[in-house]
Amino acid sequence: MAGKSMTEISETQRAVLSLPDSDYAKLREWLAEMEWERWGREIEADSKAGRLDFLATEADEAKKNGTLVSFG
């Protein structure tokens, strides 16, 4: 948590621990959705920057060698 003091983090942790189960479940769902969105933005940025090009190269080589594994 950039810019947060340990006191603020500890207070947030205590607040989370005191949540009723239903609110805790909603918080977990929200955090998971936020994590997927961040991960999606990171993957998109990596793709645009060419950092994932090696995956296509590896897949092309596997296809040529007859070792490409298909799921689905």
C-alpha positions in Angstrom: 0.0 0.0 0.0 2.0 2.9 -1.3 1.8 5.9 1.0 0.1 4.1 3.9 1.6 3.9 7.3 1.9 0.6 9.2 -0.7 2.0 11.6 -3.2 2.6 8.8 -2.5 -0.9 7.4 -2.9 -2.4 10.9 -6.2 -0.5 11.3 -7.4 -1.7 8.0 -6.5 -5.3 8.8 -8.4 -5.1 12.1 -11.4 -3.7 10.4 -11.4 -6.5 7.9 -11.1 -9.1 10.7 -14.1 -7.6 12.4 -16.4 -7.9 9.3 -19.4 -10.2 9.4 -19.0 -13.2 7.2 -21.3 -11.9 4.5 -19.4 -8.5 4.3 -16.1 -10.4 4.3 -17.3 -12.5 1.4 -18.3 -9.4 -0.6 -14.9 -7.8 0.1 -13.1 -10.9 -1.0 -15.1 -11.0 -4.2 -14.4 -7.3 -4.9 -10.7 -7.8 -4.2 -10.6 -10.8 -6.6 -12.3 -8.8 -9.3 -9.9 -5.9 -8.8 -6.9 -8.3 -9.0 -8.2 -9.8 -12.3 -8.6 -6.3 -13.7 -5.1 -5.3 -12.7 -3.7 -8.6 -14.1 -5.6 -8.0 -17.4 -4.1 -4.5 -17.7 -0.6 -5.9 -17.0 -1.0 -8.6 -19.6 -2.3 -6.1 -22.1 0.7 -3.8 -21.4 3.2 -6.7 -21.7 1.6 -7.8 -25.0 1.7 -4.3 -26.5 5.4 -4.0 -25.4 6.2 -7.3 -27.1 7.1 -9.1 -23.8 4.8 -12.0 -24.7 6.0 -12.5 -28.3 8.1 -15.4 -27.2 4.8 -17.3 -26.5 3.7 -17.1 -30.1 7.2 -18.1 -31.3 7.2 -21.1 -29.0 3.7 -22.1 -30.2 4.8 -21.8 -33.8 7.8 -24.0 -33.2 5.7 -26.6 -31.4 3.2 -26.7 -34.2 6.0 -27.2 -36.8 7.5 -30.0 -34.6 4.1 -31.6 -34.1 4.4 -31.1 -30.3 1.7 -28.5 -29.9 -0.7 -29.4 -27.2 -4.3 -28.3 -27.6 -6.7 -27.8 -24.7 -10.4 -27.9 -25.4 
